[in-house]
Amino acid sequence: IASASWIVMSKLVAETGGTEASAGYQIAIRNVVFLILPAWGLSNAAATLVGQNLGAGAIGRARQSVMLTAKYNAIFMAFVTLLFVTFAEPIISFFSKEKAVIAYGVSALRIIGTGYIFYGIGMVMMQALNGAGDTRTPTIINFICFWLFQIPLAYILAVSLQFGPVGAFAAIPIAETLIAIVAYWYFKKGKWATVKV
């Protein structure tokens, strides 16, 4: 669900900004995905910890392990945010020498990077739900936040309000922040602890 929505986002960036915007966006996204890998690893660890602790009947320990993992993920992602915001131009310039491509890439990396802390927290919460055996809730959250919120918001910002690719870039951290908030809220409710696998 999430990956398919990125295809639509790429199309929107290309349609509103042309080849240069598309190239800059793709360079930025490659860097985003590369530096998000450690956070995915921590998120998968959270899923394992939840599953093991629920299996042992230690719900409190499962909850504690998720919150601790989210904390470490947020710290790592804060560092990456700082890296992207501060060094966006040297990072993008390493991959392209075209000024227009660099400008779009820098813009994409800085804007998308601002949501990194929320990406980290959201990933942990979603994987924690998966680890508890509740795969339905993350699927619903992803569908609503990516397809019913992020894509329409990106279209409104990029096309209707004529912000172009920058509007599409901005929709990404906004949607990821919403995912983190919704997933955290659902996790705090505690229904995941009662799922029977």
N, C-alpha and C positions, 0 to 999 in steps of 0.2 A: 504493500500500500504506500509506504513512504517513498520507496525507490521509484515507483511509477509516477508519483507526483513531481519528482525532480525532473522528469522528462518534459512535463508540461511547463515547468519553470524555465528550463533551458530554451524551449520554443518561444516563450514570452520575452525573454531577454533578447534573443536573436531578432524577433519581430520588431521590438521597440528600439533596439540599439545597433542592429546590423552586425556585420562580421567582427568588428573590433570589440564590441560589447560581449559578444558570444565567446570570443577567444579569451578576453580578460576574465570573464566569469568562470570559464572552464579551468583556467590556471588557478584561480582563487579556490574553486571547489576541490581541486586535486590536493591543495595544501590543507584545506579544512579537513578532508577525509583522512589524509595521512596523519595529521596531528590529533585526530580524534580516536585513533586506534587504541592507545593506552587506556582511554576512558571506556571504550567498549570492553576491554579486558577486565577492568574493575567492575563494570556493570554485570558481566557474566559471572564474576566471582560472587556478586551479591545474589544472583539467582541461585547459585550453588549453595551458598550459606543459608538462604531462606529454606530451600528444599531440605537440606540436612537437618536444620534446627526444628523445622516443623515435623519432620519424620521422628525426631527425638522427643517431640512434645514440648520443646522449649520455645514457646511463642515470643516471650520477652527477649530471648537471645536472638531470635530471628529479626525482630524489630530493631534491636540495638545494632546488629551487624549491618543492616541496611542503612541506618542513619550514619554509622561510622564510615561506610563505603561512600555514601553521598558526600560526606564532609571532605574526604580525601580527593574525590573526583572534582569537587568544586574548587579545591585549592589548586589542583593541577590545571584545571580549565582556566582559572584566573591568571595563572602564569602564561598560558597560551594566548589569552585575550590580550595581555600586555605585549606579548611578542608580536601579534598580528597588528595591533593598533600602532605600535611604535616602529616596527620594521616592515610594514606592508610594502613600501616602495622597493627596498632592496630585495625582498623575497620575490615579488612579481618581476622585477627587472632581470632577475637571474634566468627567467624563462622566456622573456621577450624583450626586444629592443624598440619595438614600435610604441611611440608615445601614447597613441589613443588606446591601444591594448593595455599598456601599463596603467593609464589613468582609470580605466574601467576595472581592471584587476585590483588595484589598490582600494578603490571605492568598495568593491564587493568584499574584499578580505576584511577591511575595517568594519564595515556594517555587519556582515555575518559574524565576525569575531566578537562583537559586543554581546552576543547571546550565548557565548560559550559556557559560561557558568551554569546557565539554565539547561543547556544541552546535557551537561554532565549530570545534573540532578535528575532531569527527566529520564535519562537513560537508565540510571540506577533504579528509579521507582518503577519503571516499566518492566525491567528485567526481574525485579523483586516479585512483581505480580506474576510474571511468567514462571518463576521458580516455585511459587506457591501453587502452581497449577491453574491459575486464572489467566488463560490466554485470550479469553473473549474480551475482557475489559481493555487491554492494550490495543487490540485490533480496533475496537470501537473508538477509542481515544484517537488513534492514528487516523482513522478514516475521517472523523469529524474535523480534527485539527488541520490535517493536510488538505483534504479534498473539499470540505465544506467551509473552511476558514482561510487557509493560506493561499490557495489558488485564486479564489474570488478577491481576497484582499490585494494580492499581487496585481491582478487585472485592474482593480479600481485605482490603485496607486500608480501603476505604470501607464495605463491607457486612459482611463476616465479622468484622472487628475493630471495626466501628462507629465509624470515624474520620470517616465522612461525606465531604463534598466535599474536605476537607483530605487525606484518604487518597488520593483520586484525583489531587489536585494533586501530591502527593509522588511518585506513580508516574512522573510525566513526567520530572523531572530524573534519577531513578534509571535509567530506561530509556535516556535520552539519553546518560548517562554510560557505560552498558554498550555502546551503539553506538560511542561514541568509542574505548573500550578495544579492542573487537573489531576495528574498522576499522583502528586504529593497529597492532595486532598483525599483522593480515593484510598491511598495507602494508609493515611492517618485514621480513616474510618474503621479500618481493621477487618473488613469483610473477607479479605484475602486469606486470613488465618482460619476461616471456616470452610474453605473450598475442599471438597472431597475429590481426590484423584483416583 
